[in-house]
Amino acid sequence: MGIIKAAKLAFDYLRYEEEGEEPEVNRAIDHVDLDIEEGKFIAILGHNGSGKSTLAKHINGLLVPTEGTLWVDHMNTASDADIWNIRQKAGMVFQNPDNQIIGTVVEEDVGFGPENLGVPTEDIWKRVDESLKAVGMTAYRHHSPNKLSGGQKQRVAIAGVMAMHPKCIVLDEPTAMLDPNGRKEVLKAVRELNKKEGVTVILITHYMEEVVLADDVYVMDRGHIVMHGVPKEIFSRVDQLKKYRLDVPQVTLLAYDLKEAGLAIPDGILTIPELVDALSRPEIRIPKGWKLPEHTQKKEKKELPQGKESIKLEHVGYTYNPGSAYEMHALKDVNLEIPQGQFVGIIGHTGSGKSTLIQHFNGLIRPTEGHIYFEGQDIWADKFPLRGLRSQVGLVFQYPEHQLFETDVLTDVCFGPKNQNLPPEECEKRAKEALEHVGLDESYYAKSPFELSGGQKRRVAIAGVLAMNPKVLILDEPTAGLDPMGRDEILDQIASLHETRGITIILVSHSMEDIAKYVERIIVMNHGVKTFDDAPKKVFAHYKELEAIGLAAPQITYIMYALKEKGLDVDTSAINVDEATTSILRALWKKEEDHK
Amino acid sequence: MMRDITIGQYYPADSILHRLDPRVKFVSTLVYIVSLFVFSSWLGYGVAALFLVAMIVLSKVPFGFMIKGLKPIMVLLLITMFFNLVFTPGEVLWSFWILKITKEGIRLAIKMGIRLVFLIIGASIMTLTTTPNQLTDGLERLLRPLNKIHVPVHEIAMMMSIALRFIPILMEETDKIMKAQMARGADFETGNLIQKVKNMVPLLVPLFISAFRRANDLAMAMEARCYHGGDGRTQMKPLAYEKRDYLAYLVVAGYLALSIVFRVVGI
């Protein structure tokens, strides 16, 4: 028996509608069998609502199974007597970095667990020192957690669990709320704990890139474990994964597509070097009958649409707390012009000034230097109608579902139009249109926004801004925390809005892969300065510079450059899997032709 | 704007005041506040000011940072001073309608102003040099006798420290929700009082929901880390008096004695 073993585990959530009535039963996990060996790195994958978090809470004894049994280190989690031992043996790290830190100073938080366990004072200090060192946070031990980045906070949370000397650590989507750098930090820390300290790691996630290095992967869907195997096996079944609302890293997808096209590529390619190696092998031959497509390159959009001038920034600078010791230049001399109808992506790591920048667009922040024009008018001129501007330049904040407040969906969406002083019928009409645009039909109108799923809530919130009929729609990280399918759905809807309504879209993100697929222009922010501003292909050509400022080009870009270095004449400006597939096939074909 | 409030914020530095036992700091702050009301002469205030300046210097907290904490209380201060100024009977210097500015009024208003400013700076020296956790630990220890009459001292202390940890987070959240609703055309500034209160609904409802969600998450995280009340719990930083703490008590006792002497002698 391994450190964690589950037999026929099932759990029901009960929801009590009214008193006396039979509660509504929701089976969150069903018939789950697990046997996890000590010292392994296990990943559990699944879309939002697949039951993976419920399973995680069982391992820590926070939930007790309705049916079946779960043993943690030979202790039954249903027995009250062992509960504290179980929680000490199987520590847990949660998704939201803010909501799991109890201490007001880093080291005090790490000491919280051992204090609860009744560890003598001297040992607590020893454990705190060791744990902070293990996650590389010793330098921050006297800091307040509020001043740390998301990745650092999660590392503190991991240290807090490590200080309890667990045998196993369960991480429930620890990276869902982090930016790419934070994600890397946390994963590195987790992997090191697994290797150096021999702690069993159970990582729950919906990011496929994170499980590449796991020893064993479980995939969950609707409460069941539907796939189980080493990453190579799992990743070779691309179609099945898609069915479970997951996706695979671009490199795996590309390998899969090339294989489908008839190339002799092995199954389950997980990393870029693997693919490049596979493609440089001599047995790679263009399949017979493959013809060079007439003109495969999709017609490039000739030029960016140059509509009427919409937003214009001139020498804009913004300083937080000017004149004090906390003075911080968030923006420095930004010049920018966004014509009506463009689809723009703004990229930058956390703290690069991108959030500050977008709040200038609708006048929520007043620049400390420079001017901002909307349709030619200075928005900070006297008597400029700022509230009117905000309905024309709609801004959807990060996690917009946190701003919902009404009792039903329709009323909440009406809030924006109502503030424009439109008659009630018009408000309702617009709200309904907006909801239709985000793919929510009449059956949702009367529902409370709080009983919807995460993705649905977010769409209601986006509709809330859309209902004001803005000419420009700015979205700050609209896909944060969503699973791959939810992410694609939202982005597709935004793209269709751009097409059908012709509104300007400004998409803020730190994921290059997301943005590359949709936008026509990318603005890269770094330390408050506009570093690049060009078409995606041109920006990604600077992938080395992007890396230097903590961003990364899409995986595809790296693959193409790596192939080119190996002497394959591919088009390095390909930015999505389709383009890359065609370009690689074409290059291989050319190589063979030359040989003849 | 919300983030400018520095009361209750800890300022990390390495000073003698930072290292003192929180109980000492708590008791000393109380003594200092009492002394402000015991002193009644300008010389007395001079002594209090001297003491305060010494503490500010010892704390190694930048004076500018401390002063920022005063701003939100300025209004309260001005109102108090105003009432003292116009409603104190005595030798009238200038009058208008029912308001009379008297010589005694001016004196009282200035004294009140000095007392309040000293009081706030004094209290903020304590919060700036003591982590909220130490502070609650200190209070927990000072109030421990109350356990005998079934006051849940540990639980209260834990609640306080959690509240302190989440105040800045909720402040930031308020700021964010406010901006998000402003982006949807909400208006938090204009209108009469009733309208203003009504306009707060889109801010307060999401804020409460968020607070509850956080509370729920936090409770779970605490349970997952084996928190089960104060029984059988050890402490990472147990409070123990050291030489410097006794010394500090001595200094404070001397200061209090001085203030009483001043009062008795009548200076």
Interface residues (C-beta under 8 A of the other chain):
Chain A: K57 N60 L62 W84 R87 Q88 G91 M92 F94 N96 D98 N99 Q100 I101 I102 G103 T104 V105 E107 E108 G111 F112 G113 P114 E115 N116 L117 G118 V119 P120 T121 I124 W125 V128 H142 H143 S144 P145 N146 G160 V161 M164 S324 A325 Q359 N362 L364 R387 R390 S391 G394 L395 V396 F397 P400 H402 Q403 L404 F405 F415 G416 N419 Q420 F450 G464 V465 M468
Chain B: Y10 P12 P62 G64 F65 K68 T131 P132 N133 S161 I162 L164 R165 P168 I169 E173 K176 I177 K179 A180 Q181 M182 A183 R184 G185 A186 D187 V201 P202 V205 P206 I209 S210 R213 R214 D217 L218 M220 A221 M222 E223 A224 R225 C226 Y227 H228 G232 R233 T234 Q235 M236 K237 P238
